């Protein structure tokens, strides 16, 4: 077996969720249990973030996008669009360091919000987007 | 384990639902595992997936096992599976860390996977993925294997771990929808064994399980997926409400819809759920107010499913007296109520429950259908039809703001004369009676005034019928208080008998014989009707007035014909009036023995139908009106409307009326 399995499974799952929501059909229990199976402890917190409409997509005039997720502690985390990256400590630990999770709950919430149309949208200037990215860098520095 | 749910989840949200599902699954899994240990094999063999592990590796905390599918139990065998079977199909079976630890699988092990496992077919991949494999068990085939198991168990097996690239993001958009798998392919293989919650009341047209709590639906507003929630309720009342001027969002165009004025009106339902909670649901505007009576007839008492409601307001007893007076008339409920949080078997005694103190007003999203009423169904047990009483009983009701329903004959109609109020918003006074009043002992009035305010929606049909003659009208949920009956918002006037009403011992017999009014006496009050007899003692000549009216349409504003200025012309009929009616109005003073102390002034009318020649002659001679000829004449029995009653001076001003 060549490529990895889990990302393909996760992607398929999320696509299914998006289709289900587009058609307003139910089946929430079916995909919920699958979400739980694949994503484990991140599933419920991610769904909770979706329930609370915590995910915002920031878009700049040049087309660059970024996601900001309001965490349960009230802290705002940034998730990248072009790769799986989140500024939360859980990502650094579970995903980067230990490779225990595919995603953190924030990134999962971003995907779920996209699938369910629960993403808030915000237009920002190029400068604002850059500042957000730089601010993250400064924090880690 | 670690507490992940130390925070409170959105009630009714997806997270909460998953949590509940998880809890059910967890207990099912531990129960199943316990059963495995004790019995060695679970009894139900159907739907079991039997696999042999070829290779294992890890991705994150999921264990991926490349397996060969061995035989499958007959239940789940499908034609495709049969074909693949011959070629030793390969599957990718996923196990969670916990299951993997329990199984301790190695290559060549045979695993039995019990339902409800799930199969997922990936795009661009031939190998199906099996997940939700909580109920898995390793099968020891022979003694040889057992020995091997013991040996191997001591050495730690190294499992390859795939590191997933962060660059591999998920694409949710489908460039080519045709390639996208139908969700039906990715189905649960067998019926789930997780015990169901029991909300399996399926509405035939619904995609979702139907809920029976209004409160749950209301509290899940805003959570993702609330739009699909359906609630089953009983329709207690159907009525029309005039829409306020400011509320424009739900009206279709600017068509005036109401005969009682140019106001918009909306069909509303007062519904109640199995827990006793009420809600007023405001539906779409009506195109013709006649429809409201039909909805009343077809829908009241039936169950219906509501979906996708928006909360307009949460109102309380203090702020919505009218609504709550109607709710109070439906309390206590007709059947015992359900208790939230308990199984369907336990029910609540309703005798001592206080009536509700709050109520949600819901409205529909425009353009969508949200109410499904099963008209063929039987009337629900929870439905309380209006309790009909005789007017005599109603006049004796204690208390204020009580809803009452009755049948009555409408004798006379009068529009309120406040000139600063537009006609469509004026109150109408109906004078009504029934057999309980007509046959009552003296001391009880024979006729009672019912005030119909502008907020009580009258259908065109009812309004027209009432102007053409005396009608027997059913007043549903009128308001009694302060000695008056008024028809307000939520009162419905019907011409036809409703299908269901409980006659609470009322004498609903038809009126026999002509209707009698109370005679003018010392107790007569203003804005009432009465009958009188007396002798003419004087004529108020300054008020004597006569004019011709059209004999066809009653138009009092005739004009002189442009062609022949000796003829009268009616602009409404667009024709010459050949035989006009002479209308004479006169105020006479009467001496009435029933109220001998008062000066009784009555405005009387006479209509005389005359040929034009005679009319012109009479008009010429009206200046020499012979007052003497009417003095001393006996008048009676006149039906009159009482304009005013004053004590100083002691006088009564009345106007002769014609009953309907």
Interface residues (C-beta under 8 A of the other chain):
Chain A: X1 X4 X5 X6 X7 X8 X9 X10 X11 X12 X13 X14 X15 X16 X18 X19 X20 X24 X25 X26 X27 X28 X29 X30 X32 X33 X34 X35 X36 X37 X38 X40 X41 X43 X44 X45 X47 X48 X50 X51 X52 X72 X81 X82 X83 X84 X85 X95 X99 X100 X101 X102 X111 X114 X115 X116 X118
Chain B: X2 X4 X5 X7 X9 X10 X13 X14 X15 X16 X17 X18 X19 X21 X22 X25 X55 X57 X59 X60 X61 X62 X64 X66 X92 X94 X96 X97 X118 X120 X122 X123 X125 X129 X131 X132 X161 X162 X163 X164 X165 X166 X167 X168 X169 X170 X171 X172 X174 X180 X181 X183 X186 X188 X207 X208 X223 X224 X225 X227 X228
